[in-house]
Structure formats: C-alpha cells, structure tokens
Amino acid sequence: MNHALIPHVLIPPPTNRVLASDCTNDCDCACALDSLPVWTESAALWQRNPALRPIPLTEKEGWQAAYNPRGPLPLAVLNLAAWDILNAYAAPRPLEGESPAERTAIQQLAQAGFLLPLDTAPVVQPPSLLTAWLHLTDSCNLRCDYCYLPHHPQTMPRETAFQAIKTLVDLAQSHQYPALKLKYAGGEPLLRFTLLKEIHAHATQSAQQAGLRLETVLLTNGTLLNHEHLAYLRENHIRLMISLDGIGKWHDVQRHYAGGKPSFAQVEQAIERARNASLSPHISITLSENNLPGLPETVSWLLERSLTFSLNFYRENDCASAIRALDARSPHTRTLLEETFSRLEANPPRHSLLGMLADRASFSSSHLYPCGAGRDYLVIRPDGRIAKCQMEMHIPVTSLQAADPLAELRHSPNGLQNPSVLQKPDCVTCDWRSYCVGGCPLLAKRVSGSYETRSPYCELYRFLFPRLLRLEAIRLIKTSKS
C-alpha cells in the first residue's frame, strides 16, 4: 500500500432517491426513480468489483478513474493511495483500514459498489417519491415545432385541480410514499397563474396535514415570466425550469410564436430576471438537427451563468412539424458533440452533469427503468383523466374518480408499457444497461414497433457515455482542489 499519500476517493453525489431530495437535474419527463441498492457492511469478506472498467486520465497525474457498470454509482476517482486500497481487495478480506482516512476510503468504495461483499445480496427499497404532472392548460403562446400537444383551448377547472390534489395525497398515503412531487405544466402554465397559486396553496396545506414532504417545479417557456411570478416562486420554494433550445437563432429555429415571431429575446430576459431575483432556473434543451449546430455556444453561455441544464433528444410525435431527429451516425453530429464536451472540460461546472447530458439516460445512479411512467408517475389532464406519460395525454387510462388510479395505471394494457432493461434482449448484456436502460420506450415503440427494443439513439449514447464519465472525473478532480 502507498503510505506516502492520504487516500482520497472522489465520488459524484447520487440523487438521493430514498429521501426524494431536490435534485439539480430535474427534467420535463418522468425521471428514473429506482432506489439505490445498499449492501450491509456487516458482511465478513469483501472484494474488488471484477466488472470495473478503467477510464483514461493521462493528463491528470496521480489520479485513477474507474467505471462501475452495475452500480449503484457509476464512477470513482482515486488517488494512488486509494487505488492501492482498492487493488488490495483483489483477494477477499474484511472491511478494515489502518487509519481513519483508509477506513473512510474503504467505506466510500463499499457504498458505491466498487467493493462487493461475498455471498450477500443488496437491499433495495421501493421508490419513495410519487410524481404527478398537473396539466393546467393546453393553451400556449408559442408554437414550438416539436410540441406534442394539439393546443385545444382547455383549462383545468378549480374543482378538478383540488380533486387532483386530494387524490394524489390519498395515493401517496395508501401506497406508502413519504414524498409527493408536483410538476405544474401546460401548454404554458403561467397563462393560468391564479389557478397555479390556488393549487399550490391547497397542495401545501394538504401535504402538511398528511405528513408528506412536497416538492414542486414549474415548467415554463419563460416568455411571460415577470417579477410577480418570480417573487411567488421564491417565497413558496417552487423550483423553476425554463425551456431554452439555443442562443438567438438556434432557439428561434424551433421555439417561436404562433405567427413565427422569434421568442429568444423574451426567454433570455426571463432567465436574467430570475437570476437577479436569486432564483436560478434549470434549463431544458431539446436537441434536433435544427438547433444542434448552436449547442457549443449554448453550453458556453450557460456555463458563464452557472446554470444547470439538461439535454433532451427530440422524440417523434404526431403533432410535430418541420423537425429532424439527431442523426446518430453523422460525423457532423459527433463533431458538434465533441466540441461541446471540449468546452465543458475546459470550464467544468461545480455541479455534476451525470444526469443531464445523455438524454433519457442518467448516470446519477443505477436503475432498471428509464423513467417512472406507468409506475410512480401520473399525468393529470385538464378534464381529470389520467395518462401514463405527457406525450400520451391522448391515451388516458384512468381518472380521478377511480378507486385507485395508480393501481389502474400500473396494470393498464393501454398506452405506454415500460419494461425493465432486463426485459430488453438488445440491452441485457450491455455494459451501459444500468444507466441507459434502453432509453425512452415510447420512442423505441414508434421507431421499431416494440417497447422492448433499444433506443434509436443507442449509437449516439455509446458515443456520449465514455466522454461523459471522463468529463465528470475531470470535474471531480478540479473541484476537489478548489
């Protein structure tokens, strides 16, 4: 063992699924919410995980990085002393260290799954966060080229909204979820700001009375966001997500008003207004061939402002127009993504990007399902009917009047089916399966005719993943020194 150094293990912070903590990589979709597997540290013998894969860090002298294909965490960066400790477990031995620093490093490696107990299975708790998309209105002042909504002038009545809150609180209690998350969405939900305030006040009171922890986020296009909205969001601890697809023309090429008027100027002003109000928005970027050339510039703009962001690859739908999906095989696509990663490596943010840069794949922690749709996620339409996914609001499978809408949603044969990655023949032997889990099942179904096939973006994912892990390793090293 290298005694010349104190062992240091750098591990990205996982999304705390057990406590359903606020996460910086919130998304406008049904995020993956599998609970982290945990091994008991009372096991007698432990050994180095044989599945670990090295990550080249030739320019970072004194550091080694490794990828864990099965989790619970994907990445660890170790200095030479910690690397020696890991390799000392090539043969089984107890979790013992000669100093407090060594014992801390060993505990970190065990909790991340880089050390495994012999003959002991992990304990996995069920997800503890029930999430609901509240579709306040179908109306919107924009006409984005990739939007999946038909934009009927339909708004959720106040009575339906209050019934939705009651149903969700009852479901959280009966299904033993300690936390409830609400996504206030549209159309454009700020068109119904008074209704939003009434819903949130009722949800806050109902959750408190039921002993539930409440998380809330507003999904908006940003064009209507004013000081009154921002003050309310800040005072009521509602997170803010704004859709921004690029800088200038790279946003306007696919996010514009009904008559074609550009919207970037209004969105940029809204973002700066939010930052000045000490409410840093999370930025949701939808990528297509139309705006991909602007991605490097967009990422640089976001890094300069220390804004968190997530990339979402365009998914085909019946309402979209004049839009092209990313070409996974195109050298041009890969060149632009390489340039984006180069800018991120040159100026890595202080926050992790593991859950943000790979579309529906998330490296925050291992999971079996790409999202919670059909399991722990409800999309409530303005009329009170419930769908499995917001992209399938035209296929409701139950309603607020049902005795147990969540049970009906889980068992309905209609609409989206969300199989485990272990049910996808193309994915089950893949080294990326625990984080990619096959991508969006709706997109797979639309392109291949089956929910159990790998994502059409599989080749692009495989291109991105090694670069994402390397980027996170570099970020961890840099932030550890500051």
C-alpha positions, 0 to 999 in steps of 0.5 A: 500500500502507498503510505506516502499519500492520504487516500482520497476517493472522489465520488459524484453525489447520487440523487438521493432517491430514498429521501426524494431530495431536490435534485439539480437535474430535474427534467420535463419527463418522468425521471428514473426513480429506482432506489439505490441498492445498499449492501450491509457492511456487516458482511465478513469478506469483501472484494474488488468489483471484477466488472470495473472498467478503467477510464483514461486520465493521462493528463491528470497525474496521480489520479485513477478513474474507474467505471462501475457498470452495475452500480449503484454509482457509476464512477470513482476517482482515486488517488494512488493511495486509494487505488492501492486500497482498492487493488488490495481487495483483489483477494477477499478480506474484511472491511478494515483500514489502518487509519481513519482516512483508509477506513473512510476510503474503504467505506466510500468504495463499499457504498458505491459498489466498487467493493462487493461483499461475498455471498450477500445480496443488496437491499433495495427499497421501493421508490419513495417519491410519487410524481404527478404532472398537473396539466393546467392548460393546453393553451400556449403562446408559442408554437414550438415545432416539436410540441406534442400537444394539439393546443385545444383551448382547455383549462383545468377547472378549480374543482378538478385541480383540488380533486387532483390534489386530494387524490394524489395525497390519498395515493401517496398515503395508501401506497406508502410514499413519504414524498409527493412531487408536483410538476405544474405544466401546460401548454404554458402554465403561467397563462393560468397563474391564479389557478397555479397559486390556488393549487399550490396553496391547497397542495401545501396545506394538504401535504402538511396535514398528511405528513408528506414532504412536497416538492414542486417545479414549474415548467415554463417557456419563460416568455411571460415570466415577470417579477410577480411570478418570480417573487411567488416562486421564491417565497413558496420554494417552487423550483423553476425550469425554463425551456431554452433550445439555443442562443438567438437563432438556434432557439428561434429555429424551433421555439417561436410564436404562433405567427413565427415571431422569434421568442429568444429575446423574451426567454433570455430576459426571463432567465436574467430576471430570475437570476437577479431575483436569486432564483436560478432556473434549470434549463431544458434543451431539446436537441434536433438537427435544427438547433444542434449546430448552436449547442457549443455556444449554448453550453458556453453561455450557460456555463458563464451563468452557472446554470444547470441544464439538461439535454433532451433528444427530440422524440417523434410525435404526431403533432410535430412539424418541420423537425429532424431527429439527431442523426446518430451516425453523422460525423457532423453530429459527433463533431458538434458533440465533441466540441461541446464536451471540449468546452465543458472540460475546459470550464467544468461546472461545480455541479455534476452533469451525470444526469443531464447530458445523455438524454433519457439516460442518467448516470446519477445512479443505477436503475432498471427503468428509464423513467417512472411512467406507468409506475410512480408517475401520473399525468393529470389532464385538464378534464381529470383523466389520467395518462401514463406519460405527457406525450400520451395525454391522448391515451388516458387510462384512468381518472380521478374518480377511480378507486385507485388510479395508480393501481389502474395505471400500473396494470393498464394494457393501454398506452405506454408499457415500460419494461425493465432493461432486463426485459430488453434482449438488445440491452441485457448484456450491455455494459451501459444497461444500468444507466441507459436502460434502453432509453425512452420506450415510447420512442423505441415503440414508434421507431421499431414497433416494440417497447422492448427494443433499444433506443434509436439513439443507442449509437449516439449514447455509446458515443456520449457515455465514455466522454461523459464519465471522463468529463465528470472525473475531470470535474471531480478532480478540479473541484476537489482542489478548489 
